[in-house]
Amino acid sequence: MATVQLYDTIGATYTATRRTEPRIAARIWAALGDARTVLNVGAGTGSYEPPDREVLALEPSALMRAQRQPDAAPCIAGSAENLPFDDQSFDAAMAVCTLHHWQDPTAGLREMQRVARRVVVFLFDTSNPDQFWLNRDYLPEFAELPGCRVLASLPELAGAIDARLEPVPVPWDCADGFFEAYWRRPEAYLEEGVRRGISVWDAVGPDAENRAVHELRADLASGRWAERNRDLVALDQADLGARLLIA
Ligand SMILES: C[S@@+](CC[C@H](N)C(=O)[O-])C[C@H]1O[C@@H](n2cnc3c(N)ncnc32)[C@H](O)[C@@H]1O
């Protein structure tokens, strides 16, 4: 399975930059409602798992499973498209920053709905990739990535399980280093360690990555980035397409 190989390859330094962002976690945990038992699909190293509920994690990559803390929730190997549980086994199923990697996102969502009474997924609407300056000015290749194409049809995906979508602002000092996290801290994208925690950079390939970083570095030095993005500097949070899908 290609995606498992991807995270078995690129996941080695995941925890260096990827962790629970408390303000996004609060939104996810509120959406879980009064669920006592929670399945975390595509759980990775355990970010966003609620500490006060009974969590079972499911994650296909052995490298990601191996980086979970000893006191993290138990984790089994598996994929969203084929959940090894009876119908309605959990009060809720959650998934964070993972659906764009699934081979069949609609099948995965239907599986979550089959095994749980409530479904909560944190993801990004990528129907307008140019709303993020990094795509617009430096990385047009983002729009062609399979994961971007999947999430560009988010309303259809949500419709498959009758879910609603709620916007989630990304704070300027977001603690979780996902692709959009550094929207007001552009220098972060110059750091190799930051980029290695974001699968987009591996997906676009080294030529596009090197070009984008080179051009961004030059624009930061010349003041062109600041000129183009003057309106962002005053914002404490931004709508970059982050959404909660809730069913
Ligand atoms: C960006 S990480 C997110 C991990 C974690 N949820 C978090 O928020 O840090 C994406 C995860 O999705 C997993 N994944 C990929 N394909 C999957 C699938 N078909 N079903 C479930 N998880 C999958 C990857 O192995 C990886 O651990």
Ligand as a Chemical Component Dictionary entry (heavy atoms), coordinates in Angstrom:
data_LIG
# 
_chem_comp.id                   LIG 
_chem_comp.type                 NON-POLYMER 
_chem_comp.pdbx_formal_charge   0 
_chem_comp.three_letter_code    LIG 
# 
loop_
_chem_comp_atom.comp_id 
_chem_comp_atom.atom_id 
_chem_comp_atom.alt_atom_id 
_chem_comp_atom.type_symbol 
_chem_comp_atom.charge 
_chem_comp_atom.model_Cartn_x 
_chem_comp_atom.model_Cartn_y 
_chem_comp_atom.model_Cartn_z 
_chem_comp_atom.pdbx_ordinal 
LIG C1  C1  C 0  -0.271 13.603 8.702  1  
LIG S1  S1  S 1  -0.379 12.081 9.549  2  
LIG C2  C2  C 0  -1.598 12.479 10.810 3  
LIG C3  C3  C 0  -1.432 11.650 12.046 4  
LIG C4  C4  C 0  -2.261 12.110 13.238 5  
LIG N1  N1  N 0  -3.665 11.922 13.017 6  
LIG C5  C5  C 0  -1.938 13.528 13.607 7  
LIG O1  O1  O 0  -2.856 14.368 13.605 8  
LIG O2  O2  O -1 -0.775 13.816 13.909 9  
LIG C6  C6  C 0  -1.317 11.054 8.432  10 
LIG C7  C7  C 0  -1.455 9.622  8.936  11 
LIG O3  O3  O 0  -2.434 8.938  8.135  12 
LIG C8  C8  C 0  -2.008 7.591  8.034  13 
LIG N2  N2  N 0  -2.707 6.928  6.933  14 
LIG C9  C9  C 0  -2.349 6.860  5.645  15 
LIG N3  N3  N 0  -3.219 6.130  4.945  16 
LIG C10 C10 C 0  -4.170 5.718  5.797  17 
LIG C11 C11 C 0  -5.361 4.946  5.664  18 
LIG N4  N4  N 0  -5.741 4.441  4.481  19 
LIG N5  N5  N 0  -6.103 4.723  6.767  20 
LIG C12 C12 C 0  -5.734 5.232  7.958  21 
LIG N6  N6  N 0  -4.620 5.988  8.142  22 
LIG C13 C13 C 0  -3.855 6.235  7.076  23 
LIG C14 C14 C 0  -0.504 7.722  7.840  24 
LIG O4  O4  O 0  0.178  6.511  8.063  25 
LIG C15 C15 C 0  -0.163 8.821  8.824  26 
LIG O5  O5  O 0  0.171  8.316  10.091 27 
# 
loop_
_chem_comp_bond.comp_id 
_chem_comp_bond.atom_id_1 
_chem_comp_bond.atom_id_2 
_chem_comp_bond.value_order 
_chem_comp_bond.pdbx_ordinal 
LIG C1  S1  SING 1  
LIG S1  C2  SING 2  
LIG S1  C6  SING 3  
LIG C2  C3  SING 4  
LIG C3  C4  SING 5  
LIG C4  N1  SING 6  
LIG C4  C5  SING 7  
LIG C5  O1  DOUB 8  
LIG C5  O2  SING 9  
LIG C6  C7  SING 10 
LIG C7  O3  SING 11 
LIG C7  C15 SING 12 
LIG O3  C8  SING 13 
LIG C8  N2  SING 14 
LIG C8  C14 SING 15 
LIG N2  C9  SING 16 
LIG N2  C13 SING 17 
LIG C9  N3  DOUB 18 
LIG N3  C10 SING 19 
LIG C10 C11 SING 20 
LIG C10 C13 DOUB 21 
LIG C11 N4  SING 22 
LIG C11 N5  DOUB 23 
LIG N5  C12 SING 24 
LIG C12 N6  DOUB 25 
LIG N6  C13 SING 26 
LIG C14 O4  SING 27 
LIG C14 C15 SING 28 
LIG C15 O5  SING 29 
# 
